[in-house]
């Protein structure tokens, strides 16, 4: 971040670097605040699907969710301090994001066709647009993975 902020200080002065660093810090903080609950729920749901706990048991589910939401930021922080190359973390995040988005695209189309109540099901035009969007997202994910290696 300091390298990028130096671009701002060179071009617009020291105040530009300060504004960039404050904005970047707020953006990263907001990302963590938004990702902890959403990814925590995904991890918890995945663990329940694989039998780690009974999702229907509210007490156990709440306990698992709280633990996951505490552990995830700690793990992220450890990765950030232990891994000496930020580039390696960015590459890992890109790979995981590509795989995640491909899964979301496939799951969205599947759930739209198999588990959507017929009373709220989309018409043909929106179904076609959904499938085209999912194919595009999946294609971009595959291309991202191919270009990584």
C-alpha positions as CSV (number, residue, x, y, z in Angstrom):
1,X,0.0,0.0,0.0
2,X,2.9,2.3,0.7
3,X,4.2,1.7,-2.8
4,X,0.9,2.7,-4.4
5,X,0.5,5.7,-2.1
6,X,3.9,6.9,-3.2
7,X,2.4,7.3,-6.7
8,X,-0.2,9.6,-5.3
9,X,2.4,11.6,-3.3
10,X,4.5,12.0,-6.4
11,X,1.6,13.1,-8.6
12,X,-0.5,15.3,-6.3
13,X,1.5,15.7,-3.1
14,X,1.7,14.2,0.3
15,X,-1.9,14.8,1.0
16,X,-2.8,12.4,-1.9
17,X,-0.8,9.6,-0.3
18,X,-2.6,10.2,3.0
19,X,-6.0,10.2,1.4
20,X,-5.2,7.0,-0.5
21,X,-4.0,5.2,2.6
22,X,-7.0,6.3,4.6
23,X,-9.4,5.2,1.8
24,X,-7.5,1.9,1.3
25,X,-7.6,1.2,5.0
26,X,-11.3,1.9,5.2
27,X,-12.0,-0.3,2.1
28,X,-10.1,-3.2,3.6
29,X,-11.8,-2.8,6.9
30,X,-15.2,-2.7,5.2
31,X,-14.3,-5.9,3.3
32,X,-13.5,-7.7,6.4
33,X,-16.7,-6.6,8.1
34,X,-18.7,-7.7,5.1
35,X,-16.9,-11.0,4.5
36,X,-16.7,-12.4,8.0
37,X,-20.5,-13.0,8.4
38,X,-21.0,-14.1,4.8
39,X,-18.0,-16.4,4.5
40,X,-18.6,-17.6,8.1
41,X,-22.1,-18.8,7.1
42,X,-20.8,-20.5,4.0
43,X,-18.0,-22.3,5.9
44,X,-20.5,-23.2,8.7
45,X,-23.0,-24.5,6.2
46,X,-20.3,-26.5,4.4
47,X,-19.2,-28.1,7.6
48,X,-22.7,-29.0,8.5
49,X,-23.3,-30.6,5.0
50,X,-20.2,-32.7,5.6
51,X,-21.4,-33.8,9.0
52,X,-19.4,-31.6,11.5
53,X,-22.6,-30.6,13.3
54,X,-26.4,-30.7,12.9
55,X,-27.5,-27.5,11.1
56,X,-31.0,-27.9,12.5
57,X,-29.8,-27.7,16.1
58,X,-29.9,-23.9,16.7
59,X,-27.7,-24.0,19.8
60,X,-24.9,-25.9,18.0
61,X,-25.2,-23.9,14.9
62,X,-24.9,-20.6,16.8
63,X,-21.9,-21.9,18.7
64,X,-20.2,-23.0,15.4
65,X,-21.0,-19.7,13.7
66,X,-19.6,-17.6,16.5
67,X,-16.4,-19.7,16.6
68,X,-16.0,-19.5,12.8
69,X,-16.5,-15.7,12.8
70,X,-13.8,-15.4,15.4
71,X,-11.4,-17.8,13.8
72,X,-11.6,-16.5,10.2
73,X,-10.2,-13.0,10.9
74,X,-7.5,-14.5,13.1
75,X,-6.4,-16.9,10.3
76,X,-6.5,-14.0,7.7
77,X,-4.4,-11.9,10.0
78,X,-1.9,-14.7,10.5
79,X,-1.7,-15.3,6.7
80,X,-1.0,-11.6,6.3
81,X,1.8,-11.5,8.8
82,X,3.4,-14.9,8.2
83,X,3.4,-14.9,4.4
84,X,6.2,-12.6,3.4
85,X,5.0,-12.1,-0.2
86,X,1.7,-10.1,-0.6
87,X,1.8,-11.3,-4.2
88,X,1.4,-14.9,-3.1
89,X,-1.7,-14.0,-1.1
90,X,-3.2,-12.1,-4.0
91,X,-2.6,-15.0,-6.3
92,X,-4.1,-17.4,-3.8
93,X,-7.1,-15.1,-3.3
94,X,-7.6,-14.9,-7.1
95,X,-7.6,-18.7,-7.4
96,X,-10.0,-19.2,-4.6
97,X,-12.3,-16.4,-5.9
98,X,-12.3,-17.9,-9.4
99,X,-13.3,-21.4,-8.0
100,X,-15.9,-19.8,-5.7
101,X,-17.5,-17.7,-8.5
102,X,-17.7,-20.8,-10.8
103,X,-19.5,-22.7,-8.0
104,X,-21.9,-19.8,-7.4
105,X,-22.7,-19.6,-11.1
106,X,-23.4,-23.3,-11.3
107,X,-25.4,-23.4,-8.1
108,X,-27.5,-20.4,-9.1
109,X,-28.6,-22.0,-12.3
110,X,-29.2,-25.4,-10.6
111,X,-31.2,-23.8,-7.8
112,X,-33.2,-21.7,-10.2
113,X,-34.3,-24.7,-12.2
114,X,-34.7,-27.3,-9.4
115,X,-35.7,-25.5,-6.2
116,X,-37.4,-22.3,-7.1
117,X,-41.1,-22.1,-6.2
118,X,-43.1,-22.0,-9.5
119,X,-45.1,-19.0,-8.3
120,X,-41.9,-16.9,-8.3
121,X,-40.1,-18.5,-11.1
122,X,-38.6,-16.2,-13.8
123,X,-39.9,-16.1,-17.3
124,X,-38.0,-17.4,-20.3
125,X,-36.2,-14.1,-21.0
126,X,-34.8,-13.8,-17.5
127,X,-33.9,-17.5,-17.4
128,X,-31.9,-17.1,-20.6
129,X,-30.2,-14.0,-19.2
130,X,-29.4,-15.9,-16.0
131,X,-27.9,-18.8,-17.9
132,X,-25.9,-16.4,-20.1
133,X,-24.6,-14.6,-17.0
134,X,-23.7,-17.9,-15.3
135,X,-21.9,-19.1,-18.4
136,X,-20.0,-15.8,-18.7
137,X,-19.0,-15.9,-15.0
138,X,-17.9,-19.5,-15.3
139,X,-15.9,-18.8,-18.4
140,X,-14.1,-15.8,-16.7
141,X,-13.3,-18.1,-13.8
142,X,-11.9,-20.8,-16.0
143,X,-9.9,-18.2,-18.0
144,X,-8.6,-16.8,-14.7
145,X,-7.4,-20.2,-13.6
146,X,-5.9,-21.0,-17.0
147,X,-4.0,-17.7,-17.1
148,X,-2.7,-18.2,-13.5
149,X,-0.8,-21.3,-14.6
